[in-house]
Amino acid sequence: MTERSPSTWIHRATTPTLIVHGETDHRCPIGQGEEMFVALLKAVCEAEFVRYPGGFHLMPRSAPLPLRIDYYQRVISWLDDHLLQEPAS
């Protein structure tokens, strides 16, 4: 149903968004992540797309250690940059 698809409403997005995606994720194909990233950019929403060659759906829990470390460092950095900011007055 298109009314329940994030793609239907992404043009209204304003929240900075980090998309991390494994290229071999068969549950959520890489093209879906790319589509959302482009839609966020078109909506003039801050977005970053990180693509992991060989990454898969459960990558944060069961990928090789260097990949998991990179993943968690990126997520923590994103959160630090976007959640620890002082609110605009």
Biopython code that builds the backbone (N, CA, C, O; Angstrom):
import numpy as np
from Bio.PDB.StructureBuilder import StructureBuilder

atoms = [
    (1, "MET", "N", (0.838, -1.181, 0.000)),
    (1, "MET", "CA", (0.000, 0.000, 0.000)),
    (1, "MET", "C", (0.883, 1.244, 0.000)),
    (1, "MET", "O", (1.714, 1.431, 0.889)),
    (2, "THR", "N", (0.697, 2.060, -0.973)),
    (2, "THR", "CA", (1.551, 3.239, -1.083)),
    (2, "THR", "C", (1.318, 4.244, 0.028)),
    (2, "THR", "O", (2.241, 4.984, 0.368)),
    (3, "GLU", "N", (0.129, 4.307, 0.609)),
    (3, "GLU", "CA", (-0.106, 5.283, 1.680)),
    (3, "GLU", "C", (0.681, 4.948, 2.945)),
    (3, "GLU", "O", (0.845, 5.806, 3.813)),
    (4, "ARG", "N", (1.169, 3.715, 3.061)),
    (4, "ARG", "CA", (1.969, 3.314, 4.231)),
    (4, "ARG", "C", (3.465, 3.272, 3.934)),
    (4, "ARG", "O", (4.271, 2.971, 4.815)),
    (5, "SER", "N", (3.820, 3.564, 2.730)),
    (5, "SER", "CA", (5.220, 3.521, 2.332)),
    (5, "SER", "C", (5.936, 4.808, 2.732)),
    (5, "SER", "O", (5.413, 5.899, 2.505)),
    (6, "PRO", "N", (7.125, 4.696, 3.324)),
    (6, "PRO", "CA", (7.899, 5.907, 3.634)),
    (6, "PRO", "C", (8.187, 6.735, 2.386)),
    (6, "PRO", "O", (8.314, 7.957, 2.468)),
    (7, "SER", "N", (8.289, 6.084, 1.242)),
    (7, "SER", "CA", (8.568, 6.814, -0.004)),
    (7, "SER", "C", (7.461, 7.793, -0.358)),
    (7, "SER", "O", (7.708, 8.797, -1.025)),
    (8, "THR", "N", (6.251, 7.508, 0.080)),
    (8, "THR", "CA", (5.122, 8.385, -0.215)),
    (8, "THR", "C", (5.241, 9.714, 0.520)),
    (8, "THR", "O", (4.817, 10.747, 0.002)),
    (9, "TRP", "N", (5.809, 9.699, 1.710)),
    (9, "TRP", "CA", (5.818, 10.883, 2.575)),
    (9, "TRP", "C", (7.199, 11.510, 2.773)),
    (9, "TRP", "O", (7.321, 12.525, 3.458)),
    (10, "ILE", "N", (8.235, 10.920, 2.186)),
    (10, "ILE", "CA", (9.593, 11.381, 2.440)),
    (10, "ILE", "C", (9.818, 12.833, 2.013)),
    (10, "ILE", "O", (10.715, 13.493, 2.537)),
    (11, "HIS", "N", (9.036, 13.330, 1.091)),
    (11, "HIS", "CA", (9.209, 14.719, 0.639)),
    (11, "HIS", "C", (8.918, 15.722, 1.764)),
    (11, "HIS", "O", (9.258, 16.899, 1.641)),
    (12, "ARG", "N", (8.299, 15.272, 2.846)),
    (12, "ARG", "CA", (8.015, 16.141, 4.000)),
    (12, "ARG", "C", (9.092, 16.061, 5.085)),
    (12, "ARG", "O", (8.996, 16.759, 6.094)),
    (13, "ALA", "N", (10.090, 15.242, 4.897)),
    (13, "ALA", "CA", (11.105, 14.999, 5.925)),
    (13, "ALA", "C", (11.902, 16.252, 6.254)),
    (13, "ALA", "O", (12.258, 17.026, 5.365)),
    (14, "THR", "N", (12.177, 16.442, 7.529)),
    (14, "THR", "CA", (13.025, 17.549, 7.976)),
    (14, "THR", "C", (14.099, 17.082, 8.963)),
    (14, "THR", "O", (15.044, 17.821, 9.238)),
    (15, "THR", "N", (13.966, 15.889, 9.488)),
    (15, "THR", "CA", (14.908, 15.368, 10.480)),
    (15, "THR", "C", (16.183, 14.885, 9.805)),
    (15, "THR", "O", (16.113, 14.085, 8.872)),
    (16, "PRO", "N", (17.357, 15.355, 10.255)),
    (16, "PRO", "CA", (18.606, 14.837, 9.692)),
    (16, "PRO", "C", (18.627, 13.314, 9.803)),
    (16, "PRO", "O", (18.277, 12.750, 10.839)),
    (17, "THR", "N", (19.040, 12.667, 8.729)),
    (17, "THR", "CA", (18.920, 11.214, 8.653)),
    (17, "THR", "C", (20.218, 10.564, 8.198)),
    (17, "THR", "O", (20.823, 10.977, 7.208)),
    (18, "LEU", "N", (20.634, 9.545, 8.934)),
    (18, "LEU", "CA", (21.782, 8.718, 8.566)),
    (18, "LEU", "C", (21.235, 7.388, 8.066)),
    (18, "LEU", "O", (20.492, 6.706, 8.772)),
    (19, "ILE", "N", (21.607, 7.027, 6.846)),
    (19, "ILE", "CA", (21.207, 5.737, 6.285)),
    (19, "ILE", "C", (22.460, 4.885, 6.181)),
    (19, "ILE", "O", (23.413, 5.256, 5.495)),
    (20, "VAL", "N", (22.460, 3.751, 6.856)),
    (20, "VAL", "CA", (23.567, 2.799, 6.743)),
    (20, "VAL", "C", (23.001, 1.534, 6.113)),
    (20, "VAL", "O", (21.983, 1.003, 6.556)),
    (21, "HIS", "N", (23.680, 1.061, 5.069)),
    (21, "HIS", "CA", (23.093, -0.026, 4.294)),
    (21, "HIS", "C", (24.173, -0.965, 3.782)),
    (21, "HIS", "O", (25.209, -0.529, 3.279)),
    (22, "GLY", "N", (23.917, -2.255, 3.919)),
    (22, "GLY", "CA", (24.801, -3.273, 3.369)),
    (22, "GLY", "C", (24.412, -3.607, 1.941)),
    (22, "GLY", "O", (23.229, -3.742, 1.629)),
    (23, "GLU", "N", (25.397, -3.738, 1.080)),
    (23, "GLU", "CA", (25.123, -4.022, -0.329)),
    (23, "GLU", "C", (24.502, -5.396, -0.553)),
    (23, "GLU", "O", (23.807, -5.599, -1.548)),
    (24, "THR", "N", (24.736, -6.336, 0.349)),
    (24, "THR", "CA", (24.198, -7.688, 0.154)),
    (24, "THR", "C", (23.011, -7.961, 1.075)),
    (24, "THR", "O", (22.734, -9.112, 1.412)),
    (25, "ASP", "N", (22.322, -6.917, 1.473)),
    (25, "ASP", "CA", (21.121, -7.067, 2.299)),
    (25, "ASP", "C", (19.975, -7.486, 1.382)),
    (25, "ASP", "O", (19.467, -6.680, 0.602)),
    (26, "HIS", "N", (19.573, -8.750, 1.482)),
    (26, "HIS", "CA", (18.508, -9.251, 0.609)),
    (26, "HIS", "C", (17.124, -8.926, 1.167)),
    (26, "HIS", "O", (16.131, -8.992, 0.442)),
    (27, "ARG", "N", (17.054, -8.580, 2.434)),
    (27, "ARG", "CA", (15.763, -8.228, 3.038)),
    (27, "ARG", "C", (15.350, -6.808, 2.647)),
    (27, "ARG", "O", (14.182, -6.547, 2.360)),
    (28, "CYS", "N", (16.315, -5.904, 2.639)),
    (28, "CYS", "CA", (16.098, -4.514, 2.214)),
    (28, "CYS", "C", (17.143, -4.211, 1.142)),
    (28, "CYS", "O", (18.256, -3.810, 1.480)),
    (29, "PRO", "N", (16.824, -4.387, -0.119)),
    (29, "PRO", "CA", (17.812, -4.186, -1.186)),
    (29, "PRO", "C", (18.435, -2.787, -1.149)),
    (29, "PRO", "O", (17.791, -1.810, -0.768)),
    (30, "ILE", "N", (19.691, -2.721, -1.552)),
    (30, "ILE", "CA", (20.453, -1.471, -1.496)),
    (30, "ILE", "C", (19.758, -0.345, -2.247)),
    (30, "ILE", "O", (19.883, 0.821, -1.872)),
    (31, "GLY", "N", (19.039, -0.678, -3.289)),
    (31, "GLY", "CA", (18.324, 0.348, -4.057)),
    (31, "GLY", "C", (17.296, 1.100, -3.233)),
    (31, "GLY", "O", (17.029, 2.272, -3.499)),
    (32, "GLN", "N", (16.716, 0.443, -2.235)),
    (32, "GLN", "CA", (15.747, 1.126, -1.367)),
    (32, "GLN", "C", (16.431, 2.206, -0.534)),
    (32, "GLN", "O", (15.893, 3.299, -0.362)),
    (33, "GLY", "N", (17.616, 1.895, -0.020)),
    (33, "GLY", "CA", (18.359, 2.896, 0.737)),
    (33, "GLY", "C", (18.777, 4.063, -0.141)),
    (33, "GLY", "O", (18.696, 5.223, 0.265)),
    (34, "GLU", "N", (19.221, 3.744, -1.344)),
    (34, "GLU", "CA", (19.614, 4.803, -2.281)),
    (34, "GLU", "C", (18.424, 5.688, -2.643)),
    (34, "GLU", "O", (18.552, 6.909, -2.735)),
    (35, "GLU", "N", (17.270, 5.062, -2.846)),
    (35, "GLU", "CA", (16.060, 5.812, -3.182)),
    (35, "GLU", "C", (15.681, 6.784, -2.067)),
    (35, "GLU", "O", (15.329, 7.933, -2.332)),
    (36, "MET", "N", (15.755, 6.323, -0.831)),
    (36, "MET", "CA", (15.418, 7.197, 0.296)),
    (36, "MET", "C", (16.429, 8.340, 0.418)),
    (36, "MET", "O", (16.053, 9.478, 0.697)),
    (37, "PHE", "N", (17.699, 8.036, 0.209)),
    (37, "PHE", "CA", (18.727, 9.062, 0.295)),
    (37, "PHE", "C", (18.492, 10.170, -0.739)),
    (37, "PHE", "O", (18.543, 11.354, -0.408)),
    (38, "VAL", "N", (18.238, 9.784, -1.973)),
    (38, "VAL", "CA", (17.979, 10.775, -3.030)),
    (38, "VAL", "C", (16.728, 11.580, -2.704)),
    (38, "VAL", "O", (16.705, 12.796, -2.897)),
    (39, "ALA", "N", (15.694, 10.916, -2.214)),
    (39, "ALA", "CA", (14.453, 11.624, -1.864)),
    (39, "ALA", "C", (14.700, 12.621, -0.733)),
    (39, "ALA", "O", (14.144, 13.719, -0.750)),
    (40, "LEU", "N", (15.518, 12.258, 0.238)),
    (40, "LEU", "CA", (15.844, 13.198, 1.329)),
    (40, "LEU", "C", (16.598, 14.408, 0.794)),
    (40, "LEU", "O", (16.326, 15.540, 1.193)),
    (41, "LEU", "N", (17.537, 14.168, -0.103)),
    (41, "LEU", "CA", (18.284, 15.288, -0.684)),
    (41, "LEU", "C", (17.366, 16.205, -1.476)),
    (41, "LEU", "O", (17.492, 17.427, -1.404)),
    (42, "LYS", "N", (16.441, 15.619, -2.233)),
    (42, "LYS", "CA", (15.487, 16.435, -2.992)),
    (42, "LYS", "C", (14.579, 17.237, -2.071)),
    (42, "LYS", "O", (14.112, 18.316, -2.437)),
    (43, "ALA", "N", (14.328, 16.709, -0.868)),
    (43, "ALA", "CA", (13.501, 17.415, 0.111)),
    (43, "ALA", "C", (14.324, 18.445, 0.893)),
    (43, "ALA", "O", (13.818, 19.074, 1.822)),
    (44, "VAL", "N", (15.584, 18.610, 0.512)),
    (44, "VAL", "CA", (16.528, 19.515, 1.171)),
    (44, "VAL", "C", (16.633, 19.169, 2.663)),
    (44, "VAL", "O", (16.650, 20.048, 3.524)),
    (45, "CYS", "N", (16.701, 17.891, 2.932)),
    (45, "CYS", "CA", (16.850, 17.381, 4.285)),
    (45, "CYS", "C", (18.287, 16.878, 4.421)),
    (45, "CYS", "O", (18.789, 16.182, 3.539)),
    (46, "GLU", "N", (18.936, 17.223, 5.507)),
    (46, "GLU", "CA", (20.301, 16.750, 5.721)),
    (46, "GLU", "C", (20.294, 15.225, 5.789)),
    (46, "GLU", "O", (19.527, 14.626, 6.542)),
    (47, "ALA", "N", (21.158, 14.614, 4.993)),
    (47, "ALA", "CA", (21.209, 13.157, 4.958)),
    (47, "ALA", "C", (22.623, 12.700, 4.630)),
    (47, "ALA", "O", (23.375, 13.375, 3.927)),
    (48, "GLU", "N", (22.953, 11.544, 5.158)),
    (48, "GLU", "CA", (24.226, 10.898, 4.849)),
    (48, "GLU", "C", (23.918, 9.436, 4.534)),
    (48, "GLU", "O", (23.091, 8.808, 5.196)),
    (49, "PHE", "N", (24.583, 8.912, 3.531)),
    (49, "PHE", "CA", (24.389, 7.524, 3.121)),
    (49, "PHE", "C", (25.716, 6.795, 3.247)),
    (49, "PHE", "O", (26.716, 7.204, 2.657)),
    (50, "VAL", "N", (25.724, 5.713, 4.016)),
    (50, "VAL", "CA", (26.919, 4.888, 4.171)),
    (50, "VAL", "C", (26.603, 3.520, 3.594)),
    (50, "VAL", "O", (25.648, 2.855, 3.997)),
    (51, "ARG", "N", (27.426, 3.121, 2.645)),
    (51, "ARG", "CA", (27.231, 1.857, 1.927)),
    (51, "ARG", "C", (28.352, 0.903, 2.332)),
    (51, "ARG", "O", (29.532, 1.238, 2.229)),
    (52, "TYR", "N", (27.969, -0.292, 2.796)),
    (52, "TYR", "CA", (28.948, -1.288, 3.214)),
    (52, "TYR", "C", (29.016, -2.418, 2.188)),
    (52, "TYR", "O", (28.094, -3.229, 2.108)),
    (53, "PRO", "N", (30.092, -2.485, 1.403)),
    (53, "PRO", "CA", (30.257, -3.616, 0.490)),
    (53, "PRO", "C", (30.306, -4.911, 1.309)),
    (53, "PRO", "O", (31.056, -5.008, 2.280)),
    (54, "GLY", "N", (29.524, -5.875, 0.923)),
    (54, "GLY", "CA", (29.490, -7.142, 1.639)),
    (54, "GLY", "C", (28.635, -7.119, 2.893)),
    (54, "GLY", "O", (28.450, -8.151, 3.538)),
    (55, "GLY", "N", (28.108, -5.946, 3.246)),
    (55, "GLY", "CA", (27.267, -5.838, 4.438)),
    (55, "GLY", "C", (25.911, -6.466, 4.194)),
    (55, "GLY", "O", (25.430, -6.508, 3.062)),
    (56, "PHE", "N", (25.294, -6.956, 5.263)),
    (56, "PHE", "CA", (23.999, -7.617, 5.151)),
    (56, "PHE", "C", (23.064, -7.120, 6.234)),
    (56, "PHE", "O", (23.434, -6.242, 7.014)),
    (57, "HIS", "N", (21.873, -7.659, 6.296)),
    (57, "HIS", "CA", (20.813, -7.126, 7.156)),
    (57, "HIS", "C", (21.178, -7.113, 8.642)),
    (57, "HIS", "O", (20.900, -6.127, 9.324)),
    (58, "LEU", "N", (21.781, -8.161, 9.153)),
    (58, "LEU", "CA", (22.140, -8.220, 10.575)),
    (58, "LEU", "C", (23.581, -7.795, 10.816)),
    (58, "LEU", "O", (24.196, -8.192, 11.805)),
    (59, "MET", "N", (24.103, -7.003, 9.927)),
    (59, "MET", "CA", (25.488, -6.563, 9.983)),
    (59, "MET", "C", (25.906, -5.997, 11.343)),
    (59, "MET", "O", (26.987, -6.341, 11.819)),
    (60, "PRO", "N", (25.106, -5.148, 11.990)),
    (60, "PRO", "CA", (25.551, -4.582, 13.262)),
    (60, "PRO", "C", (25.781, -5.628, 14.357)),
    (60, "PRO", "O", (26.502, -5.367, 15.320)),
    (61, "ARG", "N", (25.179, -6.798, 14.215)),
    (61, "ARG", "CA", (25.335, -7.827, 15.246)),
    (61, "ARG", "C", (26.284, -8.943, 14.868)),
    (61, "ARG", "O", (26.907, -9.542, 15.744)),
    (62, "SER", "N", (26.410, -9.238, 13.573)),
    (62, "SER", "CA", (27.148, -10.448, 13.231)),
    (62, "SER", "C", (28.176, -10.281, 12.111)),
    (62, "SER", "O", (28.710, -11.273, 11.615)),
    (63, "ALA", "N", (28.455, -9.068, 11.715)),
    (63, "ALA", "CA", (29.477, -8.832, 10.685)),
    (63, "ALA", "C", (30.863, -8.982, 11.309)),
    (63, "ALA", "O", (30.982, -9.024, 12.533)),
    (64, "PRO", "N", (31.907, -9.065, 10.492)),
    (64, "PRO", "CA", (33.261, -9.075, 11.037)),
    (64, "PRO", "C", (33.491, -7.850, 11.928)),
    (64, "PRO", "O", (32.938, -6.779, 11.676)),
    (65, "LEU", "N", (34.294, -8.014, 12.948)),
    (65, "LEU", "CA", (34.498, -6.973, 13.954)),
    (65, "LEU", "C", (34.860, -5.602, 13.373)),
    (65, "LEU", "O", (34.279, -4.607, 13.810)),
    (66, "PRO", "N", (35.784, -5.493, 12.414)),
    (66, "PRO", "CA", (36.101, -4.153, 11.888)),
    (66, "PRO", "C", (34.884, -3.445, 11.280)),
    (66, "PRO", "O", (34.749, -2.228, 11.406)),
    (67, "LEU", "N", (34.005, -4.199, 10.626)),
    (67, "LEU", "CA", (32.798, -3.619, 10.037)),
    (67, "LEU", "C", (31.843, -3.136, 11.131)),
    (67, "LEU", "O", (31.259, -2.057, 11.021)),
    (68, "ARG", "N", (31.687, -3.941, 12.187)),
    (68, "ARG", "CA", (30.811, -3.542, 13.298)),
    (68, "ARG", "C", (31.356, -2.304, 14.001)),
    (68, "ARG", "O", (30.596, -1.403, 14.358)),
    (69, "ILE", "N", (32.658, -2.259, 14.197)),
    (69, "ILE", "CA", (33.270, -1.094, 14.847)),
    (69, "ILE", "C", (33.009, 0.160, 14.023)),
    (69, "ILE", "O", (32.602, 1.189, 14.562)),
    (70, "ASP", "N", (33.245, 0.073, 12.714)),
    (70, "ASP", "CA", (32.997, 1.229, 11.843)),
    (70, "ASP", "C", (31.533, 1.656, 11.911)),
    (70, "ASP", "O", (31.230, 2.845, 12.022)),
    (71, "TYR", "N", (30.637, 0.690, 11.845)),
    (71, "TYR", "CA", (29.200, 0.974, 11.902)),
    (71, "TYR", "C", (28.853, 1.742, 13.180)),
    (71, "TYR", "O", (28.235, 2.805, 13.121)),
    (72, "TYR", "N", (29.248, 1.208, 14.317)),
    (72, "TYR", "CA", (28.877, 1.849, 15.592)),
    (72, "TYR", "C", (29.567, 3.196, 15.774)),
    (72, "TYR", "O", (28.976, 4.111, 16.347)),
    (73, "GLN", "N", (30.807, 3.342, 15.300)),
    (73, "GLN", "CA", (31.469, 4.643, 15.385)),
    (73, "GLN", "C", (30.729, 5.686, 14.555)),
    (73, "GLN", "O", (30.581, 6.828, 14.989)),
    (74, "ARG", "N", (30.268, 5.312, 13.382)),
    (74, "ARG", "CA", (29.517, 6.245, 12.531)),
    (74, "ARG", "C", (28.196, 6.652, 13.183)),
    (74, "ARG", "O", (27.831, 7.828, 13.174)),
    (75, "VAL", "N", (27.487, 5.681, 13.744)),
    (75, "VAL", "CA", (26.203, 5.978, 14.382)),
    (75, "VAL", "C", (26.417, 6.883, 15.595)),
    (75, "VAL", "O", (25.691, 7.861, 15.769)),
    (76, "ILE", "N", (27.395, 6.571, 16.423)),
    (76, "ILE", "CA", (27.666, 7.394, 17.605)),
    (76, "ILE", "C", (28.079, 8.797, 17.193)),
    (76, "ILE", "O", (27.635, 9.774, 17.796)),
    (77, "SER", "N", (28.920, 8.909, 16.179)),
    (77, "SER", "CA", (29.340, 10.226, 15.689)),
    (77, "SER", "C", (28.144, 11.034, 15.189)),
    (77, "SER", "O", (28.025, 12.224, 15.480)),
    (78, "TRP", "N", (27.261, 10.379, 14.437)),
    (78, "TRP", "CA", (26.062, 11.056, 13.926)),
    (78, "TRP", "C", (25.207, 11.560, 15.089)),
    (78, "TRP", "O", (24.749, 12.702, 15.082)),
    (79, "LEU", "N", (25.000, 10.715, 16.068)),
    (79, "LEU", "CA", (24.183, 11.109, 17.219)),
    (79, "LEU", "C", (24.846, 12.232, 17.998)),
    (79, "LEU", "O", (24.177, 13.174, 18.423)),
    (80, "ASP", "N", (26.158, 12.138, 18.190)),
    (80, "ASP", "CA", (26.882, 13.222, 18.870)),
    (80, "ASP", "C", (26.697, 14.547, 18.135)),
    (80, "ASP", "O", (26.449, 15.584, 18.750)),
    (81, "ASP", "N", (26.820, 14.496, 16.818)),
    (81, "ASP", "CA", (26.723, 15.716, 16.009)),
    (81, "ASP", "C", (25.322, 16.305, 15.997)),
    (81, "ASP", "O", (25.165, 17.521, 15.884)),
    (82, "HIS", "N", (24.298, 15.462, 16.111)),
    (82, "HIS", "CA", (22.935, 15.941, 15.927)),
    (82, "HIS", "C", (22.081, 15.998, 17.197)),
    (82, "HIS", "O", (21.087, 16.724, 17.238)),
    (83, "LEU", "N", (22.450, 15.257, 18.208)),
    (83, "LEU", "CA", (21.645, 15.283, 19.435)),
    (83, "LEU", "C", (22.263, 16.130, 20.535)),
    (83, "LEU", "O", (21.565, 16.555, 21.455)),
    (84, "LEU", "N", (23.555, 16.377, 20.450)),
    (84, "LEU", "CA", (24.211, 17.131, 21.505)),
    (84, "LEU", "C", (24.350, 18.605, 21.166)),
    (84, "LEU", "O", (25.033, 19.343, 21.876)),
    (85, "GLN", "N", (23.716, 19.034, 20.102)),
    (85, "GLN", "CA", (23.770, 20.439, 19.710)),
    (85, "GLN", "C", (22.865, 21.267, 20.624)),
    (85, "GLN", "O", (21.839, 20.792, 21.110)),
    (86, "GLU", "N", (23.267, 22.491, 20.838)),
    (86, "GLU", "CA", (22.429, 23.427, 21.576)),
    (86, "GLU", "C", (21.253, 23.823, 20.686)),
    (86, "GLU", "O", (21.444, 24.073, 19.496)),
    (87, "PRO", "N", (20.042, 23.884, 21.240)),
    (87, "PRO", "CA", (18.889, 24.308, 20.424)),
    (87, "PRO", "C", (19.075, 25.740, 19.944)),
    (87, "PRO", "O", (19.637, 26.579, 20.648)),
    (88, "ALA", "N", (18.596, 26.003, 18.740)),
    (88, "ALA", "CA", (18.665, 27.362, 18.188)),
    (88, "ALA", "C", (17.696, 28.252, 18.959)),
    (88, "ALA", "O", (16.574, 27.853, 19.272)),
    (89, "SER", "N", (18.153, 29.472, 19.258)),
    (89, "SER", "CA", (17.283, 30.408, 19.991)),
    (89, "SER", "C", (16.530, 31.305, 19.056)),
    (89, "SER", "O", (15.755, 32.151, 19.502)),
]
sb = StructureBuilder()
sb.init_structure("model")
sb.init_model(0)
sb.init_chain("A")
sb.init_seg("    ")
for serial, (resi, resn, name, xyz) in enumerate(atoms, 1):
    if name == "N":
        sb.init_residue(resn, " ", resi, " ")
    sb.init_atom(name, np.array(xyz, "f"), 0.0, 1.0, " ", f" {name:<3s}", serial, name[0])
structure = sb.get_structure()
